[in-house]
Amino acid sequence: MEIEGSASVDVQARCGSVTPLGRGLHMIDLCDWFLPERTAAYVFPEEGILIETGPAVSFPFLLKGLTTLGMSPRDIRTVILTHIHLDHAGAVGLFLKEAREAEVIVHPRGARHLVDPRRLIAAVRELYRGRFDEFYAPVLPVDPDRVRTVQDGDFLLLSEGRRLFFYDAPGHAPHHIAIYAPHAEGVFTGDAAGVWYSRLAWTGTFLVLPSTVPSQFDPEAMRRTWERLRALKPRRLFFSHFGETEAVEDVFGQLGKWLPRYLEDGEFVLRRYLRPWREGEEAEKAAIFAQAVEQLSEMLWERILREIGAQGRGGERAREIFRRETAYRHDIYLNAYGVMEYLFRQSTSEDSG
């Protein structure tokens, strides 16, 4: 797989790179969207455990990282997925063709979509349209006999009596789990604790945004998840997007700041579009909703850029990095989509109630 562009040589080298995190844990840069420091997989080599596979486009980088660790897919006995969104789990079917003895651990509500991913594919294809094949195909089904579901509070016993604990972590999605590793002093958050834009960190800018993507965003469940993860008092958080941080309180502080802003801006947009949406014909509703999403996306984008630019001496540089990344702009669009979808859904339920 080749990466085009003037920075392709550097990017190619960084994709699949491995970062040791101590306590027997390593992180692989999966280069989702061919962008370094966007999506991560985590590996406990001695235990044969892989957390996240990333999307199909990242599969070569996952293999490269395992090779760097002196491993092959056959050395992995357990694949743990925080949730089934394709940027986290899209390559699991491909991976299991190579990791013939591995089982997959997933939330009970996600299992059927691994076995039969057609509905999941259709939903993502609608959002990404012409770019689905570029980033996410192929998505292969998983043998149901290789899927293991975990309930809230279950644990996986490791060597020397160590354990990984699984917790329900809804809000981003109802089929989301977080994984607490006491021996690594941290929690694998998936998208439950948002997205850390760690590429900005070298400028002195610390930015964490909640991930409110469609179609099952629930702000109250998300807040409860944050409270629960925070109560574990982890020393570290391991983000799927992207990296490891010890600034745990800063993370939850930013999440608590940004989610109300998302909702306040969304409610402002809703007041403009709700009445014409209610009164419109079915053929018009989709266009009205799309306009609402675009307006909120633009509002959030400009707000975030202003906030980044105000963060100290490196803020202007960080703002330029953030502004030029198509993937980041798409993140904000999806966040806006999820917020507006939630608010329109709430208004409909209030009408029917």
C-alpha positions as CSV (number, residue, x, y, z in Angstrom):
1,M,0.0,0.0,0.0
2,E,1.5,3.3,-1.1
3,I,0.9,6.7,0.4
4,E,1.0,9.6,-2.0
5,G,2.1,13.2,-1.3
6,S,5.2,15.2,-0.6
7,A,5.4,13.9,3.0
8,S,4.7,10.3,1.9
9,V,8.2,8.9,2.8
10,D,8.0,10.3,6.4
11,V,4.4,9.2,6.8
12,Q,5.2,5.7,5.4
13,A,7.9,5.3,8.0
14,R,5.7,6.4,10.9
15,C,2.7,4.3,10.0
16,G,3.0,1.0,11.9
17,S,5.6,2.5,14.3
18,V,5.7,1.1,17.8
19,T,5.9,3.0,21.0
20,P,6.7,1.2,24.3
21,L,4.5,2.4,27.2
22,G,6.0,0.3,30.0
23,R,4.4,-2.5,32.0
24,G,4.6,-4.8,29.0
25,L,2.4,-2.5,26.9
26,H,3.1,-1.2,23.4
27,M,1.2,1.1,21.0
28,I,1.1,0.7,17.2
29,D,0.3,3.8,15.1
30,L,-2.4,2.5,12.6
31,C,-2.4,5.7,10.5
32,D,-6.2,5.7,9.9
33,W,-6.8,8.1,6.9
34,F,-3.0,7.7,6.3
35,L,-2.5,10.2,9.1
36,P,0.0,9.4,11.8
37,E,-1.1,9.9,15.4
38,R,-4.8,9.4,14.5
39,T,-5.7,5.8,15.5
40,A,-3.9,3.4,17.7
41,A,-3.8,-0.3,18.6
42,Y,-2.4,-1.6,21.8
43,V,-0.6,-4.8,22.4
44,F,0.4,-6.8,25.4
45,P,2.9,-9.2,23.6
46,E,3.5,-11.5,26.5
47,E,-0.2,-12.1,27.0
48,G,-1.0,-12.3,23.3
49,I,-3.6,-9.5,23.6
50,L,-4.4,-6.9,20.9
51,I,-6.8,-4.0,21.7
52,E,-8.4,-2.6,18.5
53,T,-7.6,-3.5,15.0
54,G,-8.3,-0.3,13.2
55,P,-10.0,-0.1,9.8
56,A,-9.1,-2.3,6.8
57,V,-6.8,0.4,5.4
58,S,-4.7,0.1,8.5
59,F,-4.2,-3.6,8.3
60,P,-0.7,-3.5,6.7
61,F,0.4,-1.1,9.4
62,L,-0.9,-3.4,12.2
63,L,1.1,-6.2,10.7
64,K,4.1,-4.0,10.4
65,G,3.9,-3.1,14.1
66,L,3.5,-6.7,15.2
67,T,6.6,-7.6,13.1
68,T,8.5,-4.9,14.9
69,L,7.5,-6.5,18.1
70,G,8.8,-9.9,16.8
71,M,5.2,-11.1,16.5
72,S,2.8,-12.3,13.8
73,P,-1.0,-12.5,14.0
74,R,-0.7,-16.1,15.1
75,D,0.8,-14.9,18.3
76,I,-2.4,-13.0,19.2
77,R,-4.8,-15.1,21.3
78,T,-7.3,-12.4,22.2
79,V,-8.5,-9.4,20.2
80,I,-10.5,-6.8,22.3
81,L,-12.6,-4.2,20.6
82,T,-13.8,-1.2,22.5
83,H,-16.7,-1.0,20.1
84,I,-17.6,-2.0,16.5
85,H,-17.2,1.3,14.6
86,L,-15.1,0.6,11.6
87,D,-12.2,2.8,12.5
88,H,-11.7,0.6,15.6
89,A,-12.9,-2.8,14.4
90,G,-13.1,-2.8,10.6
91,A,-10.0,-4.9,10.1
92,V,-11.0,-7.6,12.6
93,G,-12.3,-10.0,10.0
94,L,-9.1,-9.6,8.0
95,F,-7.0,-10.1,11.1
96,L,-8.7,-13.3,12.2
97,K,-7.9,-14.9,8.8
98,E,-4.3,-14.7,9.9
99,A,-4.8,-15.1,13.7
100,R,-6.4,-18.5,13.4
101,E,-6.6,-19.2,17.1
102,A,-7.7,-15.8,18.4
103,E,-11.0,-15.0,19.9
104,V,-12.7,-11.6,19.8
105,I,-14.1,-9.9,22.9
106,V,-16.8,-7.3,22.3
107,H,-19.9,-5.8,24.0
108,P,-23.0,-8.0,23.7
109,R,-24.8,-5.4,21.6
110,G,-21.9,-5.3,19.1
111,A,-21.5,-9.1,18.5
112,R,-24.1,-9.6,15.9
113,H,-22.7,-6.8,13.8
114,L,-19.3,-8.5,13.7
115,V,-21.0,-11.7,12.5
116,D,-23.1,-9.9,9.9
117,P,-21.6,-6.5,9.2
118,R,-24.0,-5.5,6.4
119,R,-26.1,-3.0,8.3
120,L,-22.9,-1.4,9.8
121,I,-21.4,-1.2,6.3
122,A,-24.5,0.4,4.9
123,A,-24.6,3.0,7.7
124,V,-21.0,4.0,7.2
125,R,-21.2,4.0,3.5
126,E,-24.0,6.5,3.7
127,L,-21.9,8.8,5.8
128,Y,-18.7,8.5,3.7
129,R,-20.3,7.9,0.3
130,G,-17.6,7.7,-2.3
131,R,-14.7,7.4,0.2
132,F,-16.0,4.3,1.9
133,D,-14.0,1.9,-0.2
134,E,-10.8,4.1,0.1
135,F,-10.8,3.9,3.9
136,Y,-12.9,1.0,5.1
137,A,-13.3,-1.8,2.6
138,P,-13.2,-4.7,2.9
139,V,-15.2,-5.5,6.0
140,L,-15.3,-9.3,6.5
141,P,-17.7,-11.2,8.8
142,V,-16.5,-13.0,11.9
143,D,-17.2,-16.6,12.7
144,P,-19.7,-16.4,15.6
145,D,-17.8,-19.2,17.4
146,R,-14.9,-16.9,17.7
147,V,-16.8,-14.0,19.3
148,R,-17.0,-13.7,23.1
149,T,-19.2,-11.1,24.8
150,V,-18.4,-9.5,28.2
151,Q,-20.8,-8.0,30.7
152,D,-20.1,-5.0,32.9
153,G,-17.6,-6.0,35.6
154,D,-16.3,-9.1,33.8
155,F,-12.5,-9.6,33.7
156,L,-9.9,-11.4,31.7
157,L,-7.4,-13.3,33.8
158,L,-3.8,-12.7,32.7
159,S,-0.5,-14.2,33.8
160,E,0.7,-13.8,37.4
161,G,-2.9,-13.1,38.6
162,R,-3.2,-9.8,36.7
163,R,-6.6,-8.9,35.3
164,L,-8.2,-6.7,32.6
165,F,-11.6,-5.4,33.7
166,F,-14.4,-4.6,31.3
167,Y,-16.9,-1.8,31.9
168,D,-20.0,-0.7,30.0
169,A,-19.1,2.8,28.6
170,P,-22.1,4.1,26.7
171,G,-22.6,7.6,25.4
172,H,-20.5,7.5,22.2
173,A,-22.3,4.2,21.4
174,P,-24.4,1.7,23.5
175,H,-22.1,-1.1,22.5
176,H,-19.0,0.5,23.9
177,I,-16.7,-1.0,26.6
178,A,-13.8,0.5,28.4
179,I,-10.9,-1.7,29.6
180,Y,-9.2,-1.1,32.9
181,A,-5.7,-2.5,33.3
182,P,-4.6,-2.0,37.0
183,H,-1.1,-3.4,36.3
184,A,-0.7,-0.8,33.5
185,E,-2.3,1.9,35.7
186,G,-4.6,2.9,33.0
187,V,-7.9,2.7,31.1
188,F,-8.3,2.0,27.4
189,T,-11.0,4.5,26.5
190,G,-11.8,3.8,22.9
191,D,-14.0,6.8,22.1
192,A,-15.8,6.9,25.5
193,A,-13.5,9.7,26.7
194,G,-13.3,11.5,23.4
195,V,-10.5,12.2,21.0
196,W,-7.2,13.5,22.1
197,Y,-5.5,15.5,19.3
198,S,-2.0,14.6,20.4
199,R,-0.4,15.8,17.2
200,L,-0.9,19.3,18.6
201,A,0.9,18.5,21.9
202,W,4.4,19.6,20.7
203,T,3.1,23.1,20.3
204,G,2.0,23.2,23.9
205,T,-1.7,22.8,22.9
206,F,-3.8,20.2,24.7
207,L,-7.1,19.5,23.0
208,V,-9.6,16.8,23.8
209,L,-13.0,16.8,22.2
210,P,-16.0,14.6,23.0
211,S,-16.9,12.2,20.1
212,T,-20.6,12.7,19.5
213,V,-20.9,10.9,16.1
214,P,-24.1,9.4,14.8
215,S,-26.2,7.4,15.3
216,Q,-26.5,6.6,19.0
217,F,-24.9,9.6,20.8
218,D,-26.4,10.0,24.3
219,P,-25.0,13.0,26.3
220,E,-26.3,11.9,29.6
221,A,-24.9,8.3,29.2
222,M,-21.7,9.9,28.1
223,R,-21.4,12.0,31.3
224,R,-22.1,9.0,33.5
225,T,-19.4,7.1,31.7
226,W,-16.9,9.9,32.3
227,E,-17.8,9.9,36.0
228,R,-17.3,6.2,36.2
229,L,-14.0,6.1,34.4
230,R,-12.7,9.0,36.5
231,A,-13.8,7.2,39.7
232,L,-11.3,4.4,38.8
233,K,-8.6,7.0,39.5
234,P,-6.3,5.8,36.6
235,R,-2.9,7.3,36.4
236,R,-3.0,7.0,32.6
237,L,-5.6,7.0,29.8
238,F,-4.9,5.1,26.5
239,F,-6.8,6.7,23.7
240,S,-7.7,4.9,20.5
241,H,-7.5,8.4,19.0
242,F,-4.6,8.9,19.9
243,G,-2.0,8.0,22.5
244,E,-1.2,7.8,26.2
245,T,-1.5,10.6,28.6
246,E,-1.1,11.1,32.3
247,A,-3.1,14.4,32.2
248,V,-6.2,12.6,33.4
249,E,-7.9,15.5,35.1
250,D,-7.2,17.8,32.1
251,V,-8.9,15.3,29.9
252,F,-12.1,15.2,31.9
253,G,-12.0,18.9,32.4
254,Q,-11.9,19.5,28.6
255,L,-14.7,17.0,28.0
256,G,-16.9,18.7,30.6
257,K,-16.2,22.0,28.9
258,W,-16.8,21.0,25.3
259,L,-19.9,18.9,25.6
260,P,-22.2,21.7,26.9
261,R,-20.8,23.9,24.1
262,Y,-21.7,21.3,21.5
263,L,-25.2,21.1,22.8
264,E,-25.7,24.8,23.3
265,D,-24.6,25.5,19.7
266,G,-26.8,22.6,18.5
267,E,-29.9,24.0,20.3
268,F,-29.2,27.4,18.7
269,V,-29.2,25.7,15.3
270,L,-32.3,23.6,16.2
271,R,-34.4,26.7,16.9
272,R,-33.8,27.9,13.4
273,Y,-34.5,24.6,11.6
274,L,-36.9,22.7,13.7
275,R,-40.1,24.4,12.5
276,P,-39.4,24.2,8.8
277,W,-38.3,20.6,9.4
278,R,-41.6,19.8,11.1
279,E,-43.7,21.5,8.5
280,G,-41.7,20.2,5.5
281,E,-42.6,17.3,3.2
282,E,-40.6,14.1,3.7
283,A,-38.5,14.9,0.6
284,E,-37.6,18.2,2.2
285,K,-36.7,17.0,5.7
286,A,-33.4,15.4,4.7
287,A,-32.2,18.7,3.0
288,I,-33.3,20.7,6.0
289,F,-31.5,18.4,8.4
290,A,-28.4,18.5,6.2
291,Q,-28.4,22.3,6.3
292,A,-28.6,22.2,10.1
293,V,-25.7,19.9,10.3
294,E,-23.6,22.1,8.1
295,Q,-24.4,25.2,10.1
296,L,-23.5,23.5,13.4
297,S,-20.3,22.0,11.9
298,E,-19.2,25.4,10.8
299,M,-20.0,27.0,14.2
300,L,-18.1,24.3,16.1
301,W,-15.1,24.4,13.6
302,E,-14.7,28.1,14.1
303,R,-15.1,27.9,17.8
304,I,-12.5,25.2,18.1
305,L,-10.0,27.1,15.9
306,R,-10.5,30.2,18.1
307,E,-9.9,28.1,21.2
308,I,-6.8,26.5,19.8
309,G,-5.3,29.8,18.7
310,A,-5.8,31.3,22.2
311,Q,-3.7,28.5,23.8
312,G,-0.3,30.1,24.5
313,R,2.6,30.8,22.2
314,G,2.1,27.7,20.1
315,G,-1.6,28.2,19.6
316,E,-1.2,29.8,16.1
317,R,0.9,26.9,14.9
318,A,-1.5,24.4,16.4
319,R,-4.4,26.1,14.8
320,E,-2.8,25.8,11.4
321,I,-2.0,22.1,11.9
322,F,-5.6,21.5,12.9
323,R,-7.1,23.7,10.2
324,R,-5.4,22.0,7.3
325,E,-6.3,18.3,8.2
326,T,-9.2,17.1,6.3
327,A,-9.7,14.3,8.8
328,Y,-10.1,16.7,11.6
329,R,-12.7,18.7,9.7
330,H,-14.5,15.5,9.1
331,D,-14.4,14.7,12.8
332,I,-16.2,17.9,13.6
333,Y,-18.7,17.3,10.8
334,L,-19.6,13.9,12.3
335,N,-19.8,15.4,15.8
336,A,-22.2,18.0,14.5
337,Y,-24.2,15.3,12.7
338,G,-24.5,13.3,15.9
339,V,-25.5,16.3,18.0
340,M,-28.2,17.4,15.5
341,E,-29.5,13.9,15.1
342,Y,-29.8,13.6,18.9
343,L,-31.6,17.0,19.2
344,F,-34.0,16.4,16.4
345,R,-34.8,12.9,17.8
346,Q,-35.4,14.5,21.3
347,S,-37.8,17.1,19.8
348,T,-39.7,14.4,18.0
349,S,-40.1,12.3,21.2
350,E,-41.3,15.4,23.0
351,D,-43.9,16.0,20.3
352,S,-45.1,12.4,20.5
353,G,-45.0,12.5,24.3
